[in-house]
Amino acid sequence: LQLTLDKICHRNITHICTLPGTNPLARIARRCVARPDKRHLSNLQILLGRYNLNPVDIETIRPPAFTSADPTPTHTEIAETRADSISNEKADTNRYKVYSDGSGQNGQVSAAAILIEEGNPAPTRILQYHLGTTKEHTTYEAEAVGMLLAMKIVRDTAKEAERRGERGLTLSHYTDNQSAIRALHSRKKKPVHESTSSGSRRTQM
């Protein structure tokens, strides 16, 4: 019985911490943490202290910005095997290809994206971003940020082509994170949406 009550209390106080700032109860919870009473503690303040929760520290995961009626301006494809992925990349005839990746090494997490133009083996553009330490960020986040960097390269490359009078340019973007790719078309809230939703909306392919 004690464990059940503890679970109920934890679940409800966590729910309160995730309420939007416009909710009156959310404002009360934030005030309890910012200006805690020293005497005559409220039940809300007791629970926040018991579970060491702070509404400000709760991460907000925004819902995806796209639905089936409002799809992303991209087409995604996941190869069945590694060999298929290599074969598809070699058969790709697009003039521009963007590659992105993210990883953690030596306690640090970073992401990068490069642009390869047909006929030029050296990258024509490189974007890099350092997220922080492995204690603060995950490889999944780095992969998502790498995709966001790739979206910026795609957008900038398309704009440059348009200024040269080239229209209808198609670019390819390659990444090795299947979960992040699937999440782009998912209607469920996922961490990757926080990083990629706004960038994907501004990308035209």
N, C-alpha and C positions, 0 to 999 in steps of 0.2 A: 504493500500500500504506500509506503514512504517513497519508494522508487517511482511509482506511478504519479504521485503528487509532484515529485521533483521534475519529472518529464513534462507534465502539464504546465508547470510554472515556467520552465525553461522555454518551451515552445511558444507560450503566449508572450513572454517578455521579448523574445527574439522577433516575433511578429510585430510587436510595437516598434522595435528598433528599425524595422524595414519600411515603416509607413512613410509616405511622401511628406515633405515639409509642410504641405498645405493642410494636413490632417491635424486637428487640435491636439490630439493625444501625442502626436509626434513632437509638437512644440513643447509640451509639458515634459516629455522624456528628456529632450535636449536640455531643458532648463534644470532638470534634476541633476544632470551630470555637470553642467557648467556652474551652477550655484547650489550645491548640495546643502540641505539643512543639517545642522549639527545636532539638533534635538527634535523630537517628535517626527521621526522619519515616516514618510508615506510608504505604502506597500510597493509602489512603483520604484521608489528609491532603494528600498531594501532588496528587491529582486535584481535591479541593475547592479548593485554592489555584490550580491551573492554570486552572480554569474560573470562578474567583471565585464559587463557589456557597455559599450558606448555607441549610441546611434550614429555618431559622426564617423566611426571607424567601419561601419557596415558598407560593403561595396554594393553599388547599384548596377544591376545588369539590365540594360534597356531591351525592350522587345524588338524583334527584327523590324526593319522599316519596309519590308516587302511582303506581299501576299501573292497568291496564285493569280489574282486579278491585276497585280501591279508588280511584275517580275523584275529581277535585277537585269541591268543592261549587259549581261554576260552570259556566255554558254560555258558550262563546266562539263568535264569528262574525267572519269577516274579509270585508269587502265586496270585490267584484271590482274596482271602480273608485272614484275619489274621488267621482264623482257619486252612485254607489250608496250610499256611506257617508253623504253628506249627506242623501240621500233617506230612508235607514233611520233616521237620527237624528231627522228631522222627524216620521216616522211613529210613533216610539216613544211609547207612551201611559203609560209608567211615571211615577209621581208624582215620584220622585227620580232624578236623573241625576248621575253623578260623572265628572269629566273630569280626566285626569292627563297630565303631560308632563315631560320632562327635557331639558336642553340645556346647552351650554357657551357662555359669552360673556365677552369681556374676560379670558380666561385662567381663569375660574371655572366650576365645574360645579354646577348646582343642579337641584332637582326640586320639583314642586308638584302639588297636587290640590285641586279645588274641588267643592262640592256645590251643585247647582241644584235648587230645588223648583218644581214646576209652579205657574205664576201669579206667580212672583217672578223677574224677570230678573237680579237681583243675587245673587251667591253667598251662601248662608246659612252656609257654613263654608269656610275656606281653611286648608290645611296646606302648609308650605314646609320645605325642608331643603337646606342647603348642604353638598355633599360635600367640596369642596376645589378644588384647581387642576386644570387640564387635563393637567398632567404626572402627576398621581396618579390621575385618574379619567377615564372615557370617557362619551360621551353615552349609550351603551348601558346603563351602570350607572345613570345618572341616570334613564333611562326606567323601569328596574326599580324604583328607589326611589320614583319617582312612582306606580307601580302599587301599591307597598306602602302609601304614604300613602292612596291611594284605598281600599284594603282596610280600613284603619283607619276611614275615614269611613263606609264601608258597614256595618261591624260596629257602630260607635257609633250610627249612624242606626237600624239595625234594633233595637238594644237600647232606644233611646228610644221607638220606635214600640210595642215590646212593653210597655213600662211604661204607655203610654197605652191599652193594650188592643187594639192593632192587631196582628194575627197574619198570617203568610203574606205579609209585605211583600216585594215584588220591586223591586230597584234595577238600574239600568243603569250600566255603567262604560265610558267611551270613552277609548281611547288610540290613538296613531298608530304604534306600534311593532309591526309584524307578527311580527318575529323573537321578541320577548318573549312575545307571545300564543301562538305555536306552541310555545315552549319550556315553557309551563305544562303541556302535555299530553305532552311528550316524555319517554321513558324513558331517554334518554341524558343524561349529565352535561353541564350547561351553566352558564355563569356566572350567569345570571338566577336559577337555583334557589337560590343562596346568599342572595339578597335576598327572594325571594317565597315560598319553600316554607312557612316557618313562618307567615307572614301569611295565606297562602291557606288553610291548614288551619283557622285560627281564624275565617275568614269564612263566614258563612251567608247565602245569597242566596235 
